[in-house]
């Protein structure tokens, strides 16, 4: 099972809000997921992100692969160097 850490869009049209989730790569983005580990709000200036660092490090240690956008968010949050 290939596990990915990716963004799941919630929010209204032209007002995006994202949840950072851990899911199987075979599931659709808007479908079933394993665990929610944070949120990302690009509407504020600067963008705000809240990530549970312990959960993120646990999933990264277990082999979950973050997407490009999520890895940038983790770098800003100081989770990954």
BELQUI-V56314 format. One record per residue. N is the residue number from 0. PSI is psi as a letter, one per 40 degrees, with the letter a starting at -180 (NA if undefined). OMEGA is omega in whole degrees, 0 to 359 (999 if undefined). D_LAST is the distance of its C-alpha to the last C-alpha in Angstrom with 1 decimal. Layout:
BEGIN
n psi omega d_last
N PSI OMEGA D_LAST
N PSI OMEGA D_LAST
END
This chain:
BEGIN
n psi omega d_last
0 h 177 25.8
1 h 183 22.7
2 h 180 20.6
3 i 171 18.5
4 h 185 16.5
5 i 180 18.0
6 i 175 19.8
7 h 184 23.4
8 h 169 25.5
9 i 182 28.0
10 i 184 30.0
11 i 176 32.9
12 h 181 33.7
13 e 177 32.0
14 g 187 30.1
15 i 173 27.0
16 h 187 25.1
17 i 170 22.5
18 i 176 21.6
19 h 186 18.5
20 i 173 20.1
21 h 181 19.9
22 i 174 22.7
23 i 184 24.4
24 e 180 23.9
25 e 180 27.7
26 i 176 28.3
27 i 183 28.6
28 d 181 26.0
29 e 184 28.7
30 a 184 29.9
31 i 177 29.3
32 i 184 25.9
33 d 185 24.8
34 i 175 23.0
35 h 184 21.8
36 e 178 18.5
37 a 178 18.4
38 i 178 19.8
39 h 181 19.1
40 h 181 21.8
41 e 184 21.8
42 d 181 25.3
43 i 179 24.5
44 h 358 23.7
45 i 181 20.7
46 i 180 19.5
47 i 175 19.0
48 h 176 16.9
49 h 183 17.4
50 h 173 15.3
51 h 188 16.3
52 d 181 13.1
53 d 178 15.1
54 d 180 16.4
55 d 179 13.2
56 d 178 11.9
57 d 182 15.4
58 d 177 15.7
59 d 178 12.5
60 d 179 14.0
61 e 175 17.3
62 e 178 16.3
63 h 182 16.1
64 h 177 14.8
65 i 174 13.3
66 i 182 15.1
67 d 181 13.8
68 d 180 14.5
69 d 178 13.0
70 d 175 9.6
71 d 178 9.9
72 d 178 11.1
73 d 178 8.4
74 d 178 5.9
75 d 180 9.1
76 e 179 9.7
77 e 180 6.7
78 d 180 6.8
79 i 178 3.8
80 NA 999 0.0
END
